[in-house]
Amino acid sequence: MNTKKLLLFFFFFFNLYTIFAQDTIYYNRDREIVKKKKKSYSYEVISQKKDSLTQQILYVEKEYDSESNLIKRITHYKDKERKILHGLFTSFYKNNKLMDIGYYENDKQDGTWRYHHTEEKLAALIKCDNGKIVTEKYYNEDGTENTPEESNKEAEYEGGKVAFYQFLSKNIRYPQEARKKNIKGSVTIEFVVDKDGSLKEVKVKKGVHRLIGDEALKVIRSSPDWKPAKRFNRICRQRLALPVAFKLD
């Protein structure tokens, strides 16, 4: 099925519903709710729709980019709390081209899912049955096939986790004031490995004291670039959280 047919299917599917009242929720970059759009990174428009075929009420969540107002994704849920995914799911790139399209049945992926590169060239074709992958094919932008192992990878420091902790051990300096005050423990640092491998949004997720937390932040921010993650044969951002231990002899 080509992209035009997919989009026709999408609009047909979407028009099978009767629209009810809607609500709007604004979020900052950390997915925390904010009151005003001008302070938001994205926003969601929540509405109810009745399926004209099954007469079932579904809850539809449309997420938009606050700056451009372009739609990012459309998700259908079975419940008011929006916990159970059910129905068509679509997501879009910033250029408004189709990113992903597929169907959920009672919170599990079902049927054929298509994942695209930025210019709508097929990146992955995954067939699912009750949430389990039945077949999977991955394609590079030139149309050649790729393996599942090469198409799905976690973000990684050059040399792996052992090499990363060696980097930390070599560069972390135990703050003198923390030594004097006998401050020790584990600090969990959260960060995003961006598509270019750089570390972004570095922050303390769980800390013991500001003195050792600041030292951990400083060193991780100085880290060389990582190898970015891949999902469905597309380079993607990945959020990680790693513990950094501070021990006194």
C-alpha positions as a Markdown table, in Angstrom:
| # | Residue | x | y | z |
|---|---|---|---|---|
| 1 | Met | 0.0 | 0.0 | 0.0 |
| 2 | Asn | 1.6 | 3.3 | -1.0 |
| 3 | Thr | 1.6 | 6.5 | 1.0 |
| 4 | Lys | -1.3 | 8.1 | -0.9 |
| 5 | Lys | -3.5 | 5.1 | -0.2 |
| 6 | Leu | -2.4 | 5.1 | 3.4 |
| 7 | Leu | -3.4 | 8.7 | 3.8 |
| 8 | Leu | -6.7 | 8.1 | 2.1 |
| 9 | Phe | -7.3 | 5.2 | 4.5 |
| 10 | Phe | -6.4 | 7.5 | 7.4 |
| 11 | Phe | -8.9 | 10.2 | 6.4 |
| 12 | Phe | -11.6 | 7.6 | 5.8 |
| 13 | Phe | -10.9 | 6.0 | 9.2 |
| 14 | Phe | -10.9 | 9.4 | 10.9 |
| 15 | Asn | -14.2 | 10.4 | 9.4 |
| 16 | Leu | -16.0 | 7.3 | 10.7 |
| 17 | Tyr | -16.4 | 9.1 | 14.0 |
| 18 | Thr | -18.9 | 11.6 | 15.4 |
| 19 | Ile | -17.0 | 14.4 | 17.2 |
| 20 | Phe | -17.9 | 15.4 | 20.8 |
| 21 | Ala | -16.5 | 18.2 | 23.0 |
| 22 | Gln | -12.7 | 18.7 | 23.3 |
| 23 | Asp | -10.2 | 19.9 | 25.8 |
| 24 | Thr | -6.6 | 21.3 | 25.4 |
| 25 | Ile | -3.6 | 20.6 | 27.6 |
| 26 | Tyr | -0.3 | 22.4 | 27.3 |
| 27 | Tyr | 3.1 | 20.8 | 28.2 |
| 28 | Asn | 6.7 | 22.1 | 28.6 |
| 29 | Arg | 9.7 | 20.2 | 27.2 |
| 30 | Asp | 9.7 | 17.9 | 30.3 |
| 31 | Arg | 6.1 | 16.9 | 29.7 |
| 32 | Glu | 4.9 | 18.9 | 32.7 |
| 33 | Ile | 1.6 | 20.7 | 32.4 |
| 34 | Val | 1.7 | 24.4 | 32.0 |
| 35 | Lys | -1.3 | 26.9 | 31.9 |
| 36 | Lys | -0.5 | 28.9 | 28.8 |
| 37 | Lys | 0.4 | 28.0 | 25.2 |
| 38 | Lys | 3.2 | 30.6 | 25.1 |
| 39 | Lys | 5.1 | 28.8 | 27.8 |
| 40 | Ser | 4.5 | 25.4 | 26.2 |
| 41 | Tyr | 6.6 | 23.1 | 24.0 |
| 42 | Ser | 3.7 | 21.1 | 22.7 |
| 43 | Tyr | -0.1 | 20.8 | 23.4 |
| 44 | Glu | -2.7 | 18.1 | 23.1 |
| 45 | Val | -6.3 | 18.5 | 22.0 |
| 46 | Ile | -8.4 | 15.8 | 23.6 |
| 47 | Ser | -11.8 | 14.8 | 22.1 |
| 48 | Gln | -14.3 | 12.0 | 22.2 |
| 49 | Lys | -15.5 | 10.3 | 19.0 |
| 50 | Lys | -18.1 | 7.7 | 18.3 |
| 51 | Asp | -17.2 | 5.0 | 15.8 |
| 52 | Ser | -20.2 | 4.9 | 13.4 |
| 53 | Leu | -19.5 | 1.2 | 12.7 |
| 54 | Thr | -19.2 | -0.2 | 16.2 |
| 55 | Gln | -20.9 | 2.7 | 18.1 |
| 56 | Gln | -18.0 | 2.6 | 20.5 |
| 57 | Ile | -16.8 | 5.8 | 22.1 |
| 58 | Leu | -13.0 | 6.4 | 21.6 |
| 59 | Tyr | -10.9 | 9.2 | 23.1 |
| 60 | Val | -8.7 | 11.0 | 20.5 |
| 61 | Glu | -5.5 | 12.7 | 21.4 |
| 62 | Lys | -4.0 | 15.1 | 18.9 |
| 63 | Glu | -0.5 | 16.4 | 19.7 |
| 64 | Tyr | 0.8 | 19.6 | 18.1 |
| 65 | Asp | 4.0 | 21.5 | 18.1 |
| 66 | Ser | 3.4 | 24.8 | 20.0 |
| 67 | Glu | 5.7 | 26.9 | 17.8 |
| 68 | Ser | 4.6 | 25.7 | 14.4 |
| 69 | Asn | 1.1 | 24.4 | 15.3 |
| 70 | Leu | 1.9 | 21.4 | 13.0 |
| 71 | Ile | 0.4 | 18.1 | 14.1 |
| 72 | Lys | 2.9 | 15.6 | 15.6 |
| 73 | Arg | 0.7 | 12.6 | 16.3 |
| 74 | Ile | -2.9 | 11.3 | 16.5 |
| 75 | Thr | -3.6 | 8.6 | 19.0 |
| 76 | His | -6.9 | 6.8 | 19.8 |
| 77 | Tyr | -7.7 | 5.4 | 23.3 |
| 78 | Lys | -10.4 | 3.1 | 24.6 |
| 79 | Asp | -10.7 | 4.8 | 28.0 |
| 80 | Lys | -11.2 | 8.3 | 29.3 |
| 81 | Glu | -7.9 | 8.1 | 31.3 |
| 82 | Arg | -6.1 | 7.5 | 28.0 |
| 83 | Lys | -4.3 | 4.4 | 29.2 |
| 84 | Ile | -5.5 | 1.8 | 26.7 |
| 85 | Leu | -4.4 | 2.4 | 23.1 |
| 86 | His | -7.1 | 1.3 | 20.7 |
| 87 | Gly | -7.5 | 2.3 | 17.0 |
| 88 | Leu | -5.4 | 4.1 | 14.4 |
| 89 | Phe | -2.1 | 5.7 | 15.4 |
| 90 | Thr | -0.3 | 8.2 | 13.1 |
| 91 | Ser | 2.7 | 10.4 | 13.7 |
| 92 | Phe | 4.3 | 13.1 | 11.5 |
| 93 | Tyr | 7.7 | 14.7 | 10.9 |
| 94 | Lys | 8.3 | 18.4 | 11.3 |
| 95 | Asn | 7.9 | 18.7 | 7.5 |
| 96 | Asn | 4.4 | 17.4 | 8.0 |
| 97 | Lys | 5.2 | 14.1 | 6.2 |
| 98 | Leu | 4.0 | 10.8 | 7.5 |
| 99 | Met | 6.4 | 9.1 | 10.0 |
| 100 | Asp | 4.5 | 6.1 | 11.4 |
| 101 | Ile | 1.1 | 4.5 | 10.9 |
| 102 | Gly | -0.4 | 1.5 | 12.4 |
| 103 | Tyr | -3.3 | 0.1 | 14.5 |
| 104 | Tyr | -3.7 | -0.8 | 18.2 |
| 105 | Glu | -6.1 | -3.4 | 19.4 |
| 106 | Asn | -6.7 | -3.3 | 23.2 |
| 107 | Asp | -3.3 | -1.7 | 23.9 |
| 108 | Lys | -1.4 | -4.0 | 21.7 |
| 109 | Gln | 0.0 | -3.4 | 18.2 |
| 110 | Asp | -1.9 | -5.4 | 15.6 |
| 111 | Gly | -1.7 | -5.8 | 11.9 |
| 112 | Thr | 0.8 | -4.0 | 9.6 |
| 113 | Trp | 2.9 | -1.1 | 10.9 |
| 114 | Arg | 4.8 | 1.2 | 8.5 |
| 115 | Tyr | 7.7 | 3.4 | 9.6 |
| 116 | His | 9.2 | 6.0 | 7.3 |
| 117 | His | 12.3 | 8.0 | 6.8 |
| 118 | Thr | 11.9 | 11.8 | 6.6 |
| 119 | Glu | 10.9 | 11.8 | 2.9 |
| 120 | Glu | 8.3 | 9.0 | 3.4 |
| 121 | Lys | 10.6 | 6.3 | 2.1 |
| 122 | Leu | 9.9 | 3.1 | 3.9 |
| 123 | Ala | 12.2 | 2.4 | 6.9 |
| 124 | Ala | 10.5 | -0.6 | 8.4 |
| 125 | Leu | 7.5 | -2.8 | 7.7 |
| 126 | Ile | 6.4 | -4.7 | 10.8 |
| 127 | Lys | 3.6 | -7.2 | 11.0 |
| 128 | Cys | 2.2 | -7.7 | 14.5 |
| 129 | Asp | -0.4 | -10.1 | 16.0 |
| 130 | Asn | -1.7 | -9.3 | 19.5 |
| 131 | Gly | 1.4 | -7.3 | 20.3 |
| 132 | Lys | 3.9 | -9.8 | 19.0 |
| 133 | Ile | 6.1 | -9.3 | 15.9 |
| 134 | Val | 5.3 | -11.8 | 13.3 |
| 135 | Thr | 7.6 | -10.5 | 10.5 |
| 136 | Glu | 9.9 | -7.5 | 10.2 |
| 137 | Lys | 11.7 | -5.9 | 7.3 |
| 138 | Tyr | 14.0 | -2.9 | 7.4 |
| 139 | Tyr | 15.0 | -0.6 | 4.6 |
| 140 | Asn | 17.7 | 2.0 | 4.1 |
| 141 | Glu | 16.9 | 5.2 | 2.3 |
| 142 | Asp | 18.3 | 3.9 | -0.9 |
| 143 | Gly | 15.9 | 0.9 | -0.7 |
| 144 | Thr | 18.4 | -1.7 | 0.3 |
| 145 | Glu | 17.5 | -4.0 | 3.2 |
| 146 | Asn | 19.1 | -3.9 | 6.7 |
| 147 | Thr | 19.2 | -6.4 | 9.5 |
| 148 | Pro | 17.0 | -6.2 | 12.7 |
| 149 | Glu | 20.2 | -6.0 | 14.8 |
| 150 | Glu | 21.6 | -3.1 | 12.8 |
| 151 | Ser | 18.3 | -1.3 | 12.7 |
| 152 | Asn | 17.6 | -1.3 | 16.4 |
| 153 | Lys | 20.4 | -0.2 | 18.7 |
| 154 | Glu | 20.7 | 1.5 | 22.1 |
| 155 | Ala | 22.7 | 4.8 | 22.3 |
| 156 | Glu | 26.2 | 3.9 | 23.4 |
| 157 | Tyr | 29.4 | 5.5 | 24.5 |
| 158 | Glu | 32.4 | 4.7 | 22.3 |
| 159 | Gly | 33.7 | 1.5 | 23.8 |
| 160 | Gly | 30.5 | 0.7 | 25.8 |
| 161 | Lys | 29.4 | 1.2 | 29.4 |
| 162 | Val | 32.7 | 0.0 | 30.8 |
| 163 | Ala | 34.6 | 2.7 | 28.9 |
| 164 | Phe | 32.1 | 5.3 | 29.9 |
| 165 | Tyr | 32.6 | 4.6 | 33.6 |
| 166 | Gln | 36.3 | 4.6 | 33.1 |
| 167 | Phe | 35.9 | 8.1 | 31.6 |
| 168 | Leu | 33.9 | 9.2 | 34.7 |
| 169 | Ser | 36.5 | 7.6 | 37.1 |
| 170 | Lys | 39.3 | 9.5 | 35.4 |
| 171 | Asn | 37.6 | 12.9 | 35.3 |
| 172 | Ile | 35.5 | 13.1 | 38.5 |
| 173 | Arg | 37.2 | 15.0 | 41.3 |
| 174 | Tyr | 35.7 | 14.4 | 44.7 |
| 175 | Pro | 34.7 | 17.9 | 46.0 |
| 176 | Gln | 36.8 | 18.8 | 49.0 |
| 177 | Glu | 33.9 | 20.3 | 50.9 |
| 178 | Ala | 31.9 | 17.1 | 50.3 |
| 179 | Arg | 34.9 | 15.1 | 51.8 |
| 180 | Lys | 35.0 | 17.3 | 54.9 |
| 181 | Lys | 31.2 | 16.9 | 55.4 |
| 182 | Asn | 31.4 | 13.1 | 54.7 |
| 183 | Ile | 28.9 | 13.4 | 51.9 |
| 184 | Lys | 28.7 | 10.2 | 49.8 |
| 185 | Gly | 26.2 | 8.1 | 47.9 |
| 186 | Ser | 24.9 | 7.6 | 44.4 |
| 187 | Val | 23.7 | 10.3 | 42.0 |
| 188 | Thr | 21.5 | 9.4 | 39.1 |
| 189 | Ile | 22.1 | 11.6 | 36.1 |
| 190 | Glu | 19.5 | 11.8 | 33.3 |
| 191 | Phe | 20.4 | 13.0 | 29.8 |
| 192 | Val | 19.3 | 12.7 | 26.2 |
| 193 | Val | 21.7 | 11.3 | 23.5 |
| 194 | Asp | 20.7 | 13.5 | 20.5 |
| 195 | Lys | 20.7 | 12.3 | 16.9 |
| 196 | Asp | 24.2 | 13.7 | 16.4 |
| 197 | Gly | 25.5 | 11.9 | 19.5 |
| 198 | Ser | 25.8 | 15.0 | 21.7 |
| 199 | Leu | 24.4 | 14.9 | 25.2 |
| 200 | Lys | 21.5 | 17.3 | 25.9 |
| 201 | Glu | 19.1 | 18.0 | 28.8 |
| 202 | Val | 21.6 | 16.7 | 31.4 |
| 203 | Lys | 20.2 | 16.9 | 34.9 |
| 204 | Val | 20.2 | 15.2 | 38.3 |
| 205 | Lys | 17.3 | 12.8 | 38.5 |
| 206 | Lys | 18.0 | 11.6 | 42.0 |
| 207 | Gly | 20.7 | 13.1 | 44.2 |
| 208 | Val | 22.2 | 13.0 | 47.6 |
| 209 | His | 23.7 | 16.5 | 47.9 |
| 210 | Arg | 24.3 | 19.4 | 45.5 |
| 211 | Leu | 28.1 | 19.2 | 45.9 |
| 212 | Ile | 28.5 | 15.8 | 44.4 |
| 213 | Gly | 25.5 | 16.3 | 42.1 |
| 214 | Asp | 27.1 | 19.3 | 40.5 |
| 215 | Glu | 30.4 | 17.4 | 40.0 |
| 216 | Ala | 28.6 | 14.6 | 38.3 |
| 217 | Leu | 26.8 | 17.0 | 36.0 |
| 218 | Lys | 30.0 | 18.8 | 35.1 |
| 219 | Val | 31.8 | 15.7 | 34.0 |
| 220 | Ile | 29.0 | 14.1 | 32.1 |
| 221 | Arg | 28.4 | 17.4 | 30.2 |
| 222 | Ser | 32.1 | 17.2 | 29.1 |
| 223 | Ser | 31.6 | 13.7 | 27.7 |
| 224 | Pro | 32.7 | 13.0 | 24.1 |
| 225 | Asp | 29.8 | 12.3 | 21.7 |
| 226 | Trp | 28.0 | 9.0 | 21.9 |
| 227 | Lys | 26.8 | 6.7 | 19.1 |
| 228 | Pro | 23.1 | 7.6 | 18.7 |
| 229 | Ala | 20.3 | 5.1 | 19.1 |
| 230 | Lys | 18.5 | 3.5 | 16.2 |
| 231 | Arg | 14.9 | 2.4 | 16.2 |
| 232 | Phe | 13.1 | 1.0 | 13.1 |
| 233 | Asn | 16.3 | 1.7 | 11.1 |
| 234 | Arg | 16.1 | 5.4 | 11.9 |
| 235 | Ile | 18.6 | 7.4 | 14.0 |
| 236 | Cys | 16.7 | 8.8 | 17.0 |
| 237 | Arg | 17.1 | 10.6 | 20.4 |
| 238 | Gln | 17.2 | 8.4 | 23.5 |
| 239 | Arg | 16.8 | 9.4 | 27.1 |
| 240 | Leu | 19.1 | 7.6 | 29.6 |
| 241 | Ala | 19.6 | 7.6 | 33.3 |
| 242 | Leu | 22.9 | 6.4 | 34.8 |
| 243 | Pro | 24.1 | 6.2 | 38.4 |
| 244 | Val | 27.3 | 7.8 | 39.5 |
| 245 | Ala | 28.7 | 6.6 | 42.8 |
| 246 | Phe | 30.7 | 8.8 | 45.2 |
| 247 | Lys | 32.6 | 6.7 | 47.8 |
| 248 | Leu | 34.9 | 7.8 | 50.6 |
| 249 | Asp | 37.9 | 5.6 | 51.6 |
